[in-house]
Amino acid sequence: MSASTENKDWLAELAPIAAEFSLEGRLVAAALHGSGHINQTFALTCATSSGRRRYVLQKINHHIFKNVPALQENIRRVTAHLAAKSPRALALVPTRAGSMCLQEAAGNWWRVYDFIEQAHSVDRVTNAAQAREAARAFGEFQAQLADLPGARLHETIPNFHHTRSRFEALRRAVSTDAQGRAAAVRAEIDFALAREADTDVLLGLLARGELTERVTHNDTKINNVMLDDATGRSAAVIDLDTVMPGLSLYDFGDMVRTAACSTVEDNPDATQMHVVLPYFRALVEGYLESAGSVLNATERAHLGFAGQLLAFETGLRFLADHLQGDVYFRIARTGHNLDRARTQFALVASIERERDAMARIVSDVFGPS
């Protein structure tokens, strides 16, 4: 983001949008907020008779989320259900016309949430306590939504965690080789192709009824958990755009991928990437605390594999994008997506080596199946 954008005075530009929502008080300040890359997010401050009140205004990326009304209907149902169970759950603010989002004349879509005060987020897990709390928060999120009434939620991004689809996309990218890059990454391609069978493991269990489709978050990085400033405990789970039908193992696997890893996902030196077993144990402990009662034996048995699969799936996506010319993921340097693919595949290999140790951790925490 440019310095001119960061320093821009947003108040005048956003005031007409904010005026369409049921905000309390008079808008007095507006500024960019957060570190997300998909939606554009602002903190709004209103002056009220009892002091200042803040809100979060978001411009929804309708190029990625193509059916915004369906997206917002998912979020409306989920937040309403969570509100009865968690006093600090994310809460939508309606428009003055009673809608959960606004489409303005230029075609852009906007929404407003209440600001969650006295809480913060972190971008990377730095200790076992944080890993444990992230897993507890997302496990609680799943458990609280286990009895969500009504019809199946909309799929906001179809086949988002359908690993077979991601594998076939890579195979097409290799075959097309649009940028002439395949020859230079033959080792990474061979690594992926050798693990084709893994793509169907969870899908097969679901088809046979051994796994249950659940309401899942599908983007379980720790920066999507607001942590209480005083206690460090979870205050709320945020960023609900990808909440839709899925598997609990997708959520847990993405926690392993992002929280139980030894380095950042775009480290140019993939040899520095491996699974961190104490953090994995903390994830299992936190998940047991909140979601243990709703997990079946098959889900528990595949917690370690879930991390391996989600790292593999993400590596497939990075490698395919590299071959296609970096058309999806934002890059900051030549070979950025290739670096990302290599770290993910290094994590896959590390989890494969630690499979028995991770199984023992699950058995220790949950007890024998």
N, C-alpha and C positions, 0 to 999 in steps of 0.2 A: 504494500500500500504506500502511495506516495506521501511525502511530507505535506504537500499542499492539501491532500485529502484529510490527513490526520488533523491539521490545524484549521480546517474549514469551520466557519460558523454555521452550524446546522440548524439553529433555532428557527430562523425565518423559513428555511426550506421545508422543515418538518412540521411546522405549526399547522398548516392546513390538513395534513394527514392526521396528526394527533387530535385535531378538533372533531374528527369523525368518530372517535372512541369515547367511551364513558369514563373519562378520567376525572378524578376528584381534584378540584382546585384549578389554579391558573398555571399554564406551562411557562416555566422561567428559564429552563436550561435543557440543552440536548447535546450529546456527545457520542462519538463512536465508543463501542463497548465490546470487550471480549476479543478472542483470537480465532473465531471460526472462519472457515474458508468458503462455506457454501452460501449462507445467508448473510446479509448485511445487518448488523445489530447496533442499536443505539440505546443509551440510558437517557430517559426523560425524567426531569425533576419538575414537580408541580408544587406551588405554594398553596397551602390550605389553611383554614382557620386554626388548626391544631398543630401546624408545623409543616415540614416538607414531606412529600411522598414521592417515591420513585417508581418508575415503570420501565419495562423493556419493550422497545419497539423493534420489530424485525421486518425487513423487506425480504420476502420469501423468493428463493431462486426457482422460478417456475420453468426454467429450462431443464433442471434436474427433476423437480417435482411437478410433473406435467398436469396433474389433476389436483389443484390446490383445494377445491371444496371437499374432495374425498379425504385429503390429508388432514384438513382442519376438523372434519367430522370424526376421524380417528382420535385426534388430540382432545376434542371436546368430550368424547365418551370416556376416554382414559382419565383425564384430569378430574372430571366430575366424580368418577368412581373412586379415585385415590383421595379426593378431598374429604370423604367420609372416614378415611382410615389414617390419614396423616395430616396434621394441622399445617405443615409447611410445604405441602405439595405444590407443584407448579400450578398456577391458576390463570386461565385466559380472561381477558377483559373484553367484553363485547363492544361492538360498535353501538352508536346511539340508535341505530335501526334494529339492533338485536342480533346481528350476525356475528360470527366468530372470526371473520376476516373481512378485509376491504380490498376491492379492486378499484384503483383510481383510473382516471381518464386515459393515462398513458399505457394502461394494461398491466401495471405492476400490482402485486398483491402484498398486503401488509397485515400484521397481527400485533397484538399487545398482550404481554403478561405482566402480572404483578412482579415487582422486584423482590427477590429473596434477600432480606437484610441480614446483617451479622453472620454472613457466610461467605466462603470463598472457594475457588477451585484451584487445582494444581495441574500442570500439564504432564508431569511424569512422576511415577511412583519412585520414591527414594528410600522407603523403609517398609518393613513387613506390616507395620500397623496400618499404613495407608492401603496396602494391597488387601488386607483383611477387611477394612472398612468399605472399600470399593465393591468387593464381592458381596459383603453383607447388604449393601445398598441395592445392588442390582438383583440379588436373590430375593430381597424383600419386595422389590418392584414386581418381579414375576409372581411371587406368592400372593400379593395383594390383588393382582389382576386375574388370578386363576378363576375367580367367580364373576368375571365381567359379564353382565347380562347382554342379551341381544344377539344380533347377527355377527358373523365373522367380520373382523376388521378388513378394510381395504388394503390391498398390497400397494404401498406407495411407490416402491421400485420392484417390479416383478422379477423373480428369480435372483434376488439380491445375494443370497447365500447358497445358491444352487451350484455346488462345486462342479458337477458334471458340465453345466453350461459354461462355466469359466474355463474349464479344461478345453472344451471344444473351441472356444474363442481363441485360446492360445494356438491350438492346432491350425486354425484358419490363418492366424497371423504369421505362423511359420511358413505355411504353404504359399501365402501371398508375398511375404517378405518385401513389403512396399518400399522400405528404405535400404534394402540390401544389407541388413545388419545380422541376418541369421547365422552366417558362417562364423562370425566373431563371437557368438554366444552359444556355440554348439554344446558346450559342457552344461550350461544352464538348461537348454532345451532337453538334453538327454536326461538330466536330473528330473525334470518335470514328467517327461514321458514314461520314465521308469516307475512312477508312482500313480499311474492312471487308476489302478484298482482302488486306491484310497478315496477317489472322488465319489464312489457309490456306496460307501459304508453306511453313513447316516441316512442317506436317501433310501437305501434298501431296508434299514431297520424301521423307518417310518412307513414304508409301503407294506411291511409285514405286521404293522401294528405294535411293534415293540417300543417305539417312541411315540410320544403324544405331541401333537401340534399345540403350541401355547401362544399366549401373547408375549412377545419378546421385544427388547429394546433395539437390538441389532447394531448398536454402536457403543460398546461398553468400555470406552476409554475412561480413565479416572477423571479427566476434565469435564465429563458429563455428570459428575457427582458434585453437588455443593456440600462443602464440609463446614460444620459449625465453627465459628471463630474461637469460641471458648473451649469446646470439648473435643473438636476434631472428628466428631461423629457425623454421619450423613444427615444433612438437612433436607435434601431433595434430590431427585434424579431429574436432569434437564435434557434438552435437545431431543424432543419426542418425534421428530420428523420420520424416523425409520421404525417407529413402533408399529408392528403389524404381525400377522401370523408367522410363526417360526418355530425353531427348536431351542429349548433351553441350552443345549450344547453349543449352539452358535454363540449365544451370549457369553457362556463361560469360556469357550475357546478363544473368543476375541479378548477376554480379560487376560488369559494366559499369554496370548500373543503380545499384548501391549503393556502388561504389568509385571509379568514374570520373565522379563527379558533383560539382558545385561547391557544393552546399548540402544541408541536411537535407531529407528528403522532405516535411516538413510546414511548410516556410517559407511564411508568409502572402504573401510577395512572390515570385511565380513567376518574375519577370524575372531573379532571381538564379540560376536553375537553368540550367546548360548542361553539356555533356560536356567533361571535362578531358582534352585529347589526350595530354599526357605520362603521365597515369595510365592511359589506354587503352593506350599503348605498353607501359607496365610490365606490365599485365595480359597482353598478347599475349606478351611476352618470358617471363614466368613460366610461362604455360600451355605455350608451346613447349618449355621446359626439361623439363617433366615429362610432358606428354600428347602432345607433337608426334608421337611414333611411332605413336600409335593413331588419330590424326585423319585422316579422308580429305579429298580435295580439296574436296568440297562443304561439309564442316564448316568448313574453313579459309576458304572464300570467303564464309561467312555470319557470321563472328565479329562484324562491325560491326552487321549487321542484327539479330543476336540481342539486342544491347543495346537497340536500338530496339523490338523486339517485346516484350521483357520489361517495359520501361517502359510501353509501350502497354497490355499486359495488366494490369499493376498499376493503371494509371490507370483502366481500365475497371472494375476491382473497387472502387476507391475511389468513383468516380462513381456506380456502381450502389448502393453502400451509402448514400451521401448521399441519393439519391432514395428509398430504402426507409426512411429514418429512422434511419440509423446503428445497424443491428441486428447487425453482425458485428464491425467494427473498433472498438476502444475509442477514445473521443474525450475530449478535455479541454476543448473549447470548441465553441460553435456554429459550424458550417461547417468543422470540422476535416478531415473527409473530403473536402470540396470543395477545401480548400487542398492536400491530398495529391494529389488528381486533377490539379489545375492544375500542380503542379510536375512530375509524371510526364509530362504532355502537353508541357510546356515542354522536358523532356529529349528526348522523341521528336522535337520540331521541331528541336532543336539537332543531334541525330544525323543527321537528314535533311539539314541544311545542311552537315554535315561528312562526308558519306558518302564523297566522293572522298579526302579527307585520311585517313580511317580505313582505306580500302582500300589507300592507299599505305603506311601503317604496317604493315598485315598483310603486304603484299608485301615490304617491307624486312626484316621479321623472319623470315618463313618462306621467303622467296625466291619466285620466280615459280612458279605452279602448273604 
